[in-house]
C-alpha cells in the first residue's frame, strides 16, 4: 500500500495520496517498537 500511494502521488500529484504515504511510513516505523514491548509481556504469561 505504501508503494502504491507513492507511485500514485508521483503520477498525479495528489496531496491526499502523499499524506497517506507519510502516515503508512510513520506507522511502519512506530509499530515494530510497540510489538517488541508486547512480546515479552506475552511470554511472561505463558511461564
SVG drawing of the C-alpha trace seen along z (x, -y; Angstrom):
<svg xmlns="http://www.w3.org/2000/svg" viewBox="-6 -18 17 40">
<polyline fill="none" stroke="black" stroke-width="0.4" points="0.0,0.0 2.9,-2.3 4.5,-1.9 1.1,-2.3 0.4,-5.6 3.8,-6.9 3.5,-5.8 0.1,-7.3 1.3,-10.6 4.3,-10.8 2.0,-10.2 -0.9,-12.5 0.5,-15.0 -2.5,-14.2 -1.8,-15.6 -4.0,-13.1 -2.0,-10.2 1.2,-11.8 -0.4,-12.2 -1.4,-8.5 2.1,-7.6 3.5,-9.6 1.0,-8.0 1.8,-4.5 5.6,-5.3 5.2,-6.7 3.1,-3.7 5.7,-1.2 8.3,-2.9 6.2,-3.0 4.7,0.5 7.8,2.6 8.8,0.8 5.3,1.4 5.4,5.1 8.7,5.6 7.2,4.3 4.2,6.6 6.1,9.8 7.9,10.1 4.7,9.5 3.0,12.3 5.9,14.6 5.7,14.0 2.1,15.1 3.0,18.4 5.5,19.3"/>
</svg>
